[in-house]
């Protein structure tokens, strides 16, 4: 197969990956906009390289004429979560979407692989628009915790290095590490509510501060400079105390001041 033809085949998969990364990142932003905790921590994507496709085709005895049908992960999306519980929330989000159709699911969390690998895989059909028309492509979505992803990344590198002939002592170390990762995820789940509360509190405070700074910046355009400096100094004083309730009250008062100046400008 000519190199140029490979590029023509793989280009739509790159489009699918780019679109899905944007869409999943938008989900994160939607949660942030309403001040809610997002079950998605981060999203990445990739298209398999030609060499990886050739290697997998050879390993699985796949005819290159049929590789698009037989290889489900030519386009891959990886979604990272903080907690195991979040993984199943993301699965529900995907199932409810109308822009992708579920082909298959593999739960390697409840059914951990012998190697210690844990992740949730969903293969979906996703449509992209090309110059040649609509293409329905397979995309594999892997959903993991941060800890699972760390282990899987190391394991993948070692598998690549040893070409399926990993020394037994390294395999045993990986197995022990997998058990440690399992314990870590369980411990994080136990304190999940406390962690989420702390993170939500930080997000809320950050949003309040952002609103205050925007208001102060706008006031510099319409208000007396001395008054704005006084407001600014008061903000820094409250901010240093670190009391969120005081910040919320200050923000409300600042909103009223801003509305007053806005009303005056309309007269």
C-alpha positions as CSV (number, residue, x, y, z in Angstrom):
1,X,0.0,0.0,0.0
2,X,1.4,3.4,-1.0
3,X,2.3,5.9,1.8
4,X,0.0,8.5,0.3
5,X,-2.9,6.1,0.4
6,X,-2.2,5.4,4.1
7,X,-2.4,9.1,4.8
8,X,-5.7,9.4,3.0
9,X,-7.1,6.5,5.0
10,X,-5.8,7.8,8.4
11,X,-6.7,11.5,8.0
12,X,-10.4,11.1,8.9
13,X,-9.4,9.3,12.0
14,X,-7.3,12.3,13.0
15,X,-10.4,14.4,12.4
16,X,-12.5,12.1,14.7
17,X,-9.9,12.3,17.4
18,X,-9.7,16.1,17.3
19,X,-13.5,16.5,17.4
20,X,-13.9,14.1,20.3
21,X,-11.1,15.7,22.4
22,X,-12.8,19.1,21.9
23,X,-16.2,17.6,22.8
24,X,-15.0,15.9,26.0
25,X,-13.1,19.0,27.1
26,X,-16.3,21.0,26.6
27,X,-18.0,18.6,29.0
28,X,-15.3,19.6,31.6
29,X,-16.0,23.3,30.9
30,X,-19.8,22.8,31.3
31,X,-19.3,21.3,34.8
32,X,-17.0,24.2,35.7
33,X,-19.5,26.8,34.5
34,X,-22.1,25.5,36.8
35,X,-19.7,25.2,39.7
36,X,-19.9,21.4,39.7
37,X,-17.3,18.6,40.0
38,X,-16.4,17.1,36.7
39,X,-15.9,13.3,36.5
40,X,-13.5,13.9,33.7
41,X,-10.1,15.2,34.8
42,X,-8.3,15.3,31.4
43,X,-8.7,14.0,27.8
44,X,-6.1,13.0,25.2
45,X,-6.3,11.4,21.8
46,X,-4.1,9.8,19.2
47,X,-4.3,8.0,15.8
48,X,-2.3,4.8,15.6
49,X,0.9,5.1,13.6
50,X,1.3,3.1,10.4
51,X,4.0,1.0,12.0
52,X,1.7,0.2,15.0
53,X,-1.1,-0.8,12.5
54,X,1.3,-3.1,10.6
55,X,2.6,-4.6,13.8
56,X,-0.9,-5.3,15.1
57,X,-2.1,-6.7,11.8
58,X,0.9,-9.1,11.8
59,X,0.3,-10.1,15.4
60,X,-3.4,-10.7,14.9
61,X,-3.0,-12.2,11.4
62,X,-5.2,-9.4,9.9
63,X,-5.4,-8.9,6.2
64,X,-4.4,-5.3,5.4
65,X,-7.4,-5.0,3.1
66,X,-9.7,-5.3,6.2
67,X,-7.7,-3.6,8.9
68,X,-10.2,-0.7,9.3
69,X,-12.9,-3.2,10.2
70,X,-10.7,-5.5,12.3
71,X,-8.7,-2.9,14.3
72,X,-11.0,-1.0,16.6
73,X,-8.4,1.4,18.1
74,X,-7.0,3.2,15.0
75,X,-8.5,6.2,16.6
76,X,-8.1,6.3,20.4
77,X,-9.4,8.6,23.1
78,X,-8.1,8.4,26.7
79,X,-10.2,9.9,29.5
80,X,-8.6,10.3,32.9
81,X,-10.6,10.4,36.1
82,X,-9.7,11.0,39.7
83,X,-11.8,8.2,41.2
84,X,-13.1,4.8,40.1
85,X,-16.7,5.9,40.6
86,X,-16.1,8.7,38.1
87,X,-15.3,6.1,35.4
88,X,-18.8,4.7,35.5
89,X,-20.3,8.2,35.4
90,X,-18.3,8.9,32.2
91,X,-19.6,5.6,30.8
92,X,-23.1,6.8,31.4
93,X,-22.4,10.2,29.8
94,X,-21.1,8.4,26.7
95,X,-24.1,6.1,26.5
96,X,-26.5,9.0,26.6
97,X,-24.9,10.9,23.7
98,X,-26.5,11.0,20.3
99,X,-23.4,11.7,18.3
100,X,-21.8,8.3,18.9
101,X,-23.1,4.7,18.8
102,X,-21.8,2.0,21.2
103,X,-20.3,-1.0,19.5
104,X,-18.8,-2.9,22.4
105,X,-17.7,-2.5,26.1
106,X,-14.9,-4.1,28.1
107,X,-14.7,-3.6,31.8
108,X,-11.2,-4.4,32.9
109,X,-11.8,-2.8,36.3
110,X,-14.2,-5.3,37.7
111,X,-12.5,-7.9,35.5
112,X,-8.8,-7.0,35.8
113,X,-6.5,-8.6,33.3
114,X,-4.0,-11.2,34.5
115,X,-1.2,-8.7,34.0
116,X,-2.8,-6.3,36.4
117,X,-4.1,-4.0,33.7
118,X,-7.3,-2.0,34.7
119,X,-9.3,0.3,32.5
120,X,-12.8,0.6,30.9
121,X,-12.9,0.4,27.1
122,X,-15.8,1.5,25.0
123,X,-15.7,1.2,21.2
124,X,-18.0,3.6,19.5
125,X,-19.0,4.4,15.9
126,X,-18.5,8.1,15.2
127,X,-19.3,10.1,12.0
128,X,-17.0,12.6,10.5
129,X,-17.6,14.8,7.4
130,X,-15.0,14.6,4.7
131,X,-14.7,15.9,1.1
132,X,-15.8,12.4,0.0
133,X,-18.9,12.5,2.3
134,X,-19.8,11.1,5.7
135,X,-17.5,8.4,7.2
136,X,-18.5,6.2,10.1
137,X,-15.4,5.3,12.0
138,X,-14.6,3.1,15.0
139,X,-13.0,4.9,17.9
140,X,-11.8,3.2,21.1
141,X,-12.4,5.2,24.3
142,X,-10.3,4.2,27.3
143,X,-11.4,5.5,30.7
144,X,-9.0,5.2,33.7
145,X,-8.0,6.8,37.0
146,X,-4.8,8.7,37.2
147,X,-3.2,5.8,39.1
148,X,-4.4,3.2,36.5
149,X,-3.0,5.3,33.7
150,X,0.4,5.6,35.4
151,X,0.6,1.8,35.7
152,X,-0.6,1.2,32.2
153,X,1.9,3.6,30.7
154,X,4.8,1.9,32.4
155,X,3.6,-1.5,31.5
156,X,3.1,-0.6,27.8
157,X,6.7,0.8,27.7
158,X,8.1,-2.4,29.2
159,X,6.0,-4.6,26.8
160,X,7.4,-2.6,23.9
161,X,10.9,-3.0,25.1
162,X,10.8,-6.7,25.8
163,X,8.5,-7.7,22.9
164,X,6.2,-9.9,24.9
165,X,9.3,-11.6,26.6
166,X,9.4,-9.6,29.8
167,X,11.7,-11.1,32.5
168,X,9.8,-12.8,35.3
169,X,11.2,-10.6,38.0
170,X,10.0,-7.5,36.2
171,X,6.6,-9.1,35.7
172,X,6.4,-9.8,39.4
173,X,7.3,-6.2,40.2
174,X,4.5,-5.0,37.8
175,X,2.0,-7.3,39.5
176,X,2.9,-5.9,42.9
177,X,2.6,-2.4,41.6
178,X,-0.8,-3.2,40.2
179,X,-1.9,-4.4,43.6
180,X,-0.6,-1.1,45.1
181,X,-2.5,0.9,42.5
182,X,-5.7,-1.1,43.4
183,X,-5.3,-0.2,47.1
184,X,-4.5,3.4,46.2
185,X,-7.7,3.8,44.2
186,X,-9.7,2.2,47.0
187,X,-8.2,4.5,49.6
188,X,-9.0,7.5,47.4
189,X,-12.6,6.4,47.1
190,X,-12.9,6.3,50.9
191,X,-11.9,10.0,51.2
192,X,-13.6,11.0,47.9
193,X,-16.2,13.2,49.5
194,X,-13.6,15.2,51.5
195,X,-11.4,15.6,48.4
196,X,-14.4,16.7,46.2
197,X,-15.5,19.2,48.9
198,X,-12.0,20.7,49.0
199,X,-11.8,20.9,45.3
200,X,-15.3,22.4,44.9
201,X,-14.5,25.0,47.6
202,X,-11.3,26.0,45.7
203,X,-13.2,26.3,42.4
204,X,-16.0,28.4,43.9
205,X,-13.5,30.7,45.6
206,X,-11.5,31.0,42.3
207,X,-14.7,32.0,40.4
208,X,-15.7,34.6,43.1
209,X,-12.2,36.2,42.9
210,X,-12.3,36.2,39.1
211,X,-15.7,38.0,39.1
212,X,-14.4,40.5,41.7
213,X,-11.3,41.3,39.6
214,X,-13.4,41.7,36.4
215,X,-15.6,44.2,38.2
216,X,-12.7,46.2,39.6
217,X,-11.1,46.3,36.2
218,X,-14.4,47.6,34.7
219,X,-14.8,50.2,37.4
220,X,-11.4,51.7,36.5
221,X,-13.1,52.9,33.3
222,X,-16.1,54.6,34.9
223,X,-15.5,55.3,38.6
224,X,-13.4,57.7,40.5
225,X,-9.9,56.4,40.7
226,X,-9.6,56.9,44.5
227,X,-12.8,55.0,45.1
228,X,-11.5,52.1,42.9
229,X,-8.2,52.0,44.8
230,X,-10.2,51.9,48.1
231,X,-12.3,49.0,46.7
232,X,-9.1,47.2,45.5
233,X,-7.4,47.6,48.9
234,X,-10.5,46.2,50.7
235,X,-10.5,43.2,48.3
236,X,-6.9,42.5,49.2
237,X,-7.6,42.7,52.9
238,X,-10.5,40.3,52.7
239,X,-8.6,38.0,50.3
240,X,-5.7,37.7,52.8
241,X,-8.1,36.7,55.6
242,X,-9.2,33.8,53.3
243,X,-12.8,33.8,54.4
244,X,-15.1,32.7,51.5
245,X,-18.3,34.1,53.0
246,X,-16.7,37.6,53.3
247,X,-15.5,37.3,49.7
248,X,-19.0,36.4,48.6
249,X,-20.5,39.3,50.5
250,X,-17.9,41.7,49.0
251,X,-18.6,40.4,45.6
252,X,-22.4,41.1,46.0
253,X,-21.7,44.6,47.2
254,X,-19.3,45.2,44.3
255,X,-22.0,43.9,41.9
256,X,-24.4,46.6,43.3
257,X,-21.7,49.3,42.9
258,X,-21.1,48.2,39.3
259,X,-24.8,48.2,38.5
260,X,-25.1,51.7,39.9
261,X,-22.4,53.1,37.6
262,X,-23.9,51.2,34.7
263,X,-27.3,52.8,35.4
264,X,-25.6,56.3,35.5
265,X,-23.9,55.7,32.2
266,X,-27.3,55.0,30.6
267,X,-28.9,58.3,31.7
